[in-house]
Amino acid sequence: MMAHIMLLLLPCVMSARTRLIPPGYETVMTRDANMDNHKVLTVNGKECKFPFRQGGSIHHHCINISSSKPWCSLTHNFDRDLLWGYCATPTTQPTGKCYETVHLRYYDIGESWGRIHLRNVEQCRCVAGQISCKNTHYTVCRENPCMNEGSCRRISTTGEEVCACRPGHSGAYCNIVPEAVCYHNKGADYRGVVATTVAGARCLPWNSELLHDELCVDTVDSAPLRGLGEHSFCRNPDGDKMPWCYTLNAGAISWENCDVPSCVIRPAYSSRRINRFNELPGPVCGKRHKKRLSLAMGRILGGTTSLPGTHPWMAAMYISNDIFCAGTLVSSCWVVSAAHCFFRSPLVSKIRVVLGQQHFNITSPNTRTFGVEKYIFPKQFSVFNPTLHDIVLVKLKKENGRCVRRTQFIRPICLPDKDMKFPDCYLCQITGWGHMHEKANKYSNLQDAGVRIIPHDNCTQPEIYGNHVTSNMICAGANCKDACQGDSGGPLACVKDGVSFLYGIISWGDGCGRTDKPGVYTKVVNYIPWINQIISRKPKS
């Protein structure tokens, strides 16, 4: 039976990626990583490591996910290490940490380190929350890793190199300037000790095991030169507009700009002309913050958790009590989505569009919620064949005379020219809050995954989709990376010269991540004249 007929007649197993169950409200614990001060052991006597990262979320207690018994991770990063055990009855043995004033960082109980203190070379250890140090033998270092003209000594027993810093500098490698109270330019040279964000959140250490796949010490060249290390102080290693850091937000890794003032006092007024939809510098569309180095690693299905600002054009569309889809912001007042999400003709008064959303059905200071003025189908669309011409334009309802105000978390993607073509096997990206696997029953944090464009002739082979794939569609996927229920309407975004373009719309497919059954996407370039005509149309007087 044809896939789009299954969509209409058998909605519980339909091929299109439409959400099928009522939205749920996920309760997520939010706690600081340093607040856990009780040990929990597994049935085998091994220690649970809290907090730990699983499925992109952060957990501070034993969980029942995919198991009938509570379990925990044996490292801080289950996603990376896959080490776990069933939880036994928790004990109340205190853990605690020691704060080293020379290095300006915490050490765990039992951990040892070297330092130079009051011109003495010492070997130290954290014992019951207290630092215990003694003088030790040393030699001269072969090379000097100490920055800012610090001097180096090598501890004979351990081979550890320790630094003596000149006045005004501190840290294990003399790369911290405690007296720094502001940042110059974009703050790439900021080496101060501020470790809180403008929203008051505490920063995670740059070498935290929770930061798997993120921009952390192990993934940055010349980390000491960029100011990173075993500390949580704000830095700007990627050329952002000001110093920032990673945080824990609603049980997931996030990032925020830091509470560090600029050293330059800006004038209270500016004579430059401001574009109403261009309040931030740089291109109006297609640019995003990059707080993760890898594009294709990792759920969407087979993807990885997105960070705030990574996909600022994503729109969460709560269409009715039982329909949820995604969309893509393409201009101040317009969102592009999949037409099949609207084939029941929902009332515009019931539709809610949320921009800047990171967690399904959870708002934050970064989100903005809009009503809908209208939605428009192309003339060729029919509810009897909803996967054909599967595109809809949704106009947001203005508030105080305007729609979207551009922020670092909300900005539009670029529309391609009608002649733009990305070649076969080109790596693009899909994004959504949909199910993590085909039989899942709840939604996820915002996920992304890299998928490659599949040649049209391959996708129309009889054993794949045959003539159900038309010239207005694109196939992409493979290697178990795919969209799933709830991802409908989201973007297939392809990047050219650092700018993201809306090349496809998540539309339909046979299951989720099945072998030889890739995702099928509406080919946006075929509808560019229609989109431009609608968006640029002046309202009737």
MIVO-105506 format. One line per 4 residues: for each residue y, z, x of C-alpha. Coordinates in steps of 0.02 Angstrom, whole numbers, m for minus. Layout:
<nodes>
Y/Z/X | ...
</nodes>
This chain:
<nodes>
0/0/0 | 173/m41/62 | 263/102/148 | 420/92/41
316/95/m119 | 232/254/m57 | 407/322/m35 | 442/307/m220
275/346/m299 | 207/480/m182 | 356/584/m127 | 248/723/m53
172/606/76 | 309/476/87 | 335/380/249 | 524/394/254
594/541/350 | 672/625/199 | 664/814/184 | 540/865/48
553/1053/23 | 698/1166/m27 | 803/1227/119 | 756/1396/189
859/1526/276 | 794/1572/446 | 830/1748/507 | 861/1746/694
884/1901/799 | 1031/1899/920 | 1028/2024/1060 | 1093/2035/1236
967/1998/1373 | 1004/2165/1458 | 980/2273/1303 | 788/2276/1307
738/2436/1395 | 558/2465/1339 | 397/2394/1411 | 269/2310/1301
96/2275/1369 | m35/2148/1318 | m215/2195/1273 | m259/2151/1453
m129/2271/1523 | m5/2139/1578 | 181/2163/1546 | 271/2059/1414
432/1983/1478 | 579/2001/1359 | 677/1903/1316 | 569/1747/1330
599/1567/1283 | 478/1480/1165 | 512/1316/1074 | 692/1322/1133
722/1489/1045 | 743/1658/1127 | 632/1803/1072 | 656/1988/1108
492/2050/1033 | 312/1997/1003 | 298/1850/884 | 168/1776/765
214/1593/788 | 56/1484/787 | m51/1641/790 | m117/1772/669
m92/1908/800 | 72/1956/884 | 87/1885/1059 | 215/1876/1198
252/1775/1353 | 205/1841/1526 | 358/1757/1601 | 535/1737/1536
503/1552/1503 | 348/1513/1399 | 406/1332/1374 | 388/1304/1560
246/1419/1614 | 135/1432/1457 | 74/1606/1508 | 45/1727/1364
m59/1872/1296 | m90/1966/1135 | 23/2118/1118 | m51/2293/1125
35/2448/1055 | 203/2457/1143 | 241/2602/1259 | 411/2673/1297
419/2665/1486 | 600/2636/1535 | 639/2488/1646 | 823/2482/1700
916/2395/1841 | 1018/2433/1996 | 1192/2362/2020 | 1229/2308/2199
1417/2324/2230 | 1409/2218/2389 | 1323/2070/2306 | 1399/2102/2134
1231/2078/2045 | 1089/2177/1966 | 918/2203/2043 | 761/2253/1947
666/2414/1978 | 550/2388/2127 | 649/2240/2193 | 709/2247/2374
850/2159/2466 | 953/2165/2625 | 1139/2192/2644 | 1276/2231/2768
1370/2386/2713 | 1502/2476/2817 | 1449/2367/2965 | 1270/2429/2950
1125/2308/2917 | 1019/2391/2783 | 858/2361/2686 | 877/2421/2506
764/2449/2357 | 791/2487/2173 | 700/2650/2132 | 710/2725/1956
879/2643/1927 | 952/2705/2092 | 982/2610/2255 | 893/2677/2409
944/2600/2577 | 904/2629/2761 | 962/2549/2922 | 850/2411/2990
828/2306/3147 | 909/2134/3150 | 945/1981/3258 | 1077/1844/3258
1052/1703/3131 | 1010/1529/3198 | 1125/1450/3070 | 1261/1534/2969
1242/1515/2779 | 1388/1632/2747 | 1543/1553/2673 | 1728/1589/2698
1705/1636/2881 | 1578/1772/2845 | 1458/1825/2984 | 1268/1823/2971
1127/1938/3028 | 939/1911/3011 | 830/2061/2963 | 684/2065/3085
551/2132/2966 | 582/2013/2821 | 674/1865/2897 | 809/1882/2764
983/1823/2813 | 1124/1937/2756 | 1311/1913/2763 | 1461/2020/2812
1611/1955/2717 | 1793/1949/2768 | 1917/2048/2661 | 1947/1968/2492
1771/1894/2477 | 1607/1964/2416 | 1434/1913/2355 | 1271/1880/2446
1349/1727/2532 | 1533/1778/2527 | 1565/1648/2394 | 1644/1766/2266
1829/1810/2260 | 1844/1968/2153 | 2034/1961/2156 | 2042/1788/2075
2129/1811/1907 | 2157/1629/1854 | 2095/1452/1887 | 2182/1299/1959
2163/1123/1886 | 1994/1123/1796 | 1930/1277/1886 | 1802/1191/1999
1855/1310/2138 | 1862/1466/2030 | 1760/1604/2115 | 1815/1755/2015
1707/1884/1927 | 1747/1853/1742 | 1579/1851/1651 | 1632/1845/1468
1681/1699/1357 | 1835/1674/1249 | 1728/1730/1101 | 1679/1889/1194
1499/1843/1232 | 1416/1897/1394 | 1364/1761/1516 | 1185/1731/1573
1148/1728/1760 | 1149/1551/1828 | 973/1575/1898 | 904/1647/1735
727/1592/1696 | 785/1561/1518 | 885/1410/1577 | 738/1291/1594
801/1109/1588 | 982/1167/1590 | 1116/1148/1723 | 1060/1296/1830
1048/1338/2015 | 888/1240/2045 | 956/1079/1970 | 1127/1072/2055
1155/1001/2229 | 1239/1120/2351 | 1240/1261/2224 | 1336/1382/2338
1473/1253/2357 | 1491/1247/2169 | 1493/1436/2156 | 1326/1460/2069
1197/1588/2119 | 1112/1749/2066 | 1260/1803/1961 | 1332/1773/1788
1514/1738/1834 | 1603/1593/1751 | 1603/1430/1848 | 1637/1245/1820
1502/1147/1913 | 1509/991/1802 | 1694/954/1795 | 1728/1020/1621
1905/1063/1566 | 1891/1246/1622 | 1763/1374/1685 | 1616/1408/1568
1445/1490/1564 | 1281/1493/1469 | 1258/1623/1331 | 1132/1680/1202
1192/1631/1028 | 1088/1659/869 | 927/1668/968 | 954/1508/1068
1037/1452/1230 | 1218/1402/1205 | 1373/1385/1314 | 1555/1432/1295
1719/1418/1388 | 1768/1576/1478 | 1908/1701/1457 | 1996/1645/1616
2180/1594/1606 | 2251/1442/1694 | 2358/1478/1846 | 2483/1348/1785
2600/1408/1648 | 2607/1264/1524 | 2768/1227/1428 | 2776/1284/1249
2810/1107/1188 | 2762/930/1236 | 2855/768/1210 | 2700/659/1212
2644/578/1050 | 2485/653/979 | 2358/548/885 | 2302/649/734
2119/614/775 | 2141/627/963 | 2195/807/993 | 2082/816/1147
2110/704/1300 | 1994/559/1335 | 1909/426/1228 | 1911/451/1039
1726/412/1015 | 1558/416/1101 | 1596/549/1233 | 1511/718/1238
1492/873/1343 | 1342/866/1458 | 1273/1038/1491 | 1097/975/1524
1052/852/1662 | 897/772/1584 | 904/648/1439 | 721/619/1399
635/782/1443 | 542/896/1334 | 561/923/988 | 644/824/853
456/785/887 | 422/787/1074 | 602/829/1117 | 700/980/1175
832/1096/1102 | 1008/1025/1109 | 1155/1126/1171 | 1317/1141/1071
1431/992/1105 | 1290/881/1167 | 1290/778/1006 | 1461/814/928
1443/672/801 | 1292/751/713 | 1317/791/528 | 1201/905/428
1195/840/250 | 1140/962/114 | 1123/837/m27 | 1039/941/m161
924/1091/m176 | 775/989/m116 | 850/853/m4 | 917/876/172
961/734/290 | 1063/703/445 | 1210/587/470 | 1327/525/605
1516/545/609 | 1595/375/648 | 1778/409/605 | 1888/550/544
1831/535/362 | 1669/436/368 | 1487/479/402 | 1345/352/414
1174/405/348 | 1015/334/270 | 1030/263/94 | 858/327/42
926/505/56 | 1041/463/m91 | 927/354/m197 | 920/486/m336
1109/466/m356 | 1158/648/m320 | 1322/715/m386 | 1456/716/m252
1504/891/m309 | 1333/952/m251 | 1339/875/m76 | 1390/980/73
1420/905/247 | 1425/1021/398 | 1489/962/567 | 1466/1053/732
1307/1137/669 | 1178/1194/797 | 1053/1294/691 | 989/1234/523
1090/1306/378 | 1185/1426/492 | 1373/1412/514 | 1470/1473/665
1650/1469/730 | 1612/1292/793 | 1561/1220/623 | 1667/1139/488
1606/1111/309 | 1666/968/198 | 1640/909/22 | 1610/726/m17
1731/609/m105 | 1607/465/m127 | 1461/373/m50 | 1438/184/m42
1280/80/m28 | 1277/m100/35 | 1261/m225/m108 | 1085/m272/m52
1016/m95/m67 | 894/m59/m209 | 815/105/m259 | 655/8/m288
645/m38/m102 | 739/107/m20 | 686/69/159 | 769/m102/150
954/m99/196 | 934/88/224 | 1115/132/262 | 1250/225/166
1432/267/202 | 1487/443/152 | 1672/482/137 | 1722/661/170
1844/749/55 | 2009/788/140 | 2073/964/165 | 2261/987/178
2283/800/187 | 2158/764/327 | 1974/761/365 | 1902/800/537
2000/883/676 | 1920/832/840 | 1853/974/948 | 1733/985/1094
1595/1014/964 | 1650/884/836 | 1694/705/877 | 1635/533/818
1510/416/898 | 1566/239/936 | 1515/95/823 | 1444/m54/917
1515/m229/906 | 1415/m341/790 | 1355/m439/942 | 1305/m289/1048
1121/m287/1097 | 1023/m160/1196 | 869/m237/1279 | 687/m199/1243
623/m38/1324 | 802/29/1338 | 803/219/1334 | 904/285/1186
911/455/1103 | 868/526/932 | 933/692/865 | 897/801/714
850/967/634 | 688/900/560 | 510/964/566 | 436/996/737
270/916/686 | 199/820/539 | 130/971/445 | 275/1089/480
363/1173/334 | 529/1227/407 | 675/1157/502 | 723/1182/683
872/1205/795 | 956/1039/836 | 832/940/941 | 845/781/1043
724/663/1128 | 731/502/1227 | 645/352/1146 | 629/174/1207
665/20/1102 | 504/m72/1060 | 503/m264/1058 | 519/m328/880
367/m441/898 | 261/m293/949 | 315/m187/800 | 275/m326/676
95/m341/734 | m26/m317/586 | m101/m160/662 | 70/m78/675
187/m118/530 | 169/m305/500 | 302/m385/390 | 364/m217/327
480/m218/480 | 622/m340/446 | 758/m413/556 | 872/m273/494
761/m141/576 | 726/m78/752 | 569/10/813 | 577/144/947
470/287/1009 | 298/312/1089 | 225/454/1193 | 228/570/1042
418/567/1035 | 473/529/858 | 579/582/712 | 501/679/569
540/747/394 | 721/805/386 | 782/690/525 | 822/545/407
995/472/425 | 1019/536/602 | 1069/423/746 | 975/316/868
1112/330/1000 | 1114/213/1150 | 1230/242/1299 | 1325/108/1393
1445/152/1534 | 1440/335/1483 | 1487/300/1302 | 1366/328/1157
1348/196/1021 | 1264/211/850 | 1131/77/871 | 1008/135/736
985/254/589 | 825/356/571 | 741/276/421 | 552/277/399
382/277/484 | 198/315/461 | 184/502/489 | 264/585/640
219/542/818 | 60/449/774 | m15/329/902 | 45/149/876
156/205/732 | 333/215/805 | 489/263/712 | 583/128/617
774/127/618 | 906/31/521 | 988/m94/639 | 1171/m44/631
1243/m198/717 | 1189/m303/567 | 1302/m199/454 | 1458/m184/563
1565/m307/462 | 1524/m211/302 | 1557/m42/384 | 1725/m98/454
1774/m173/286 | 1739/m10/194 | 1816/108/322 | 1975/6/345
1999/m25/158 | 2162/49/95 | 2149/162/m58 | 2208/91/m223
2379/152/m277
</nodes>
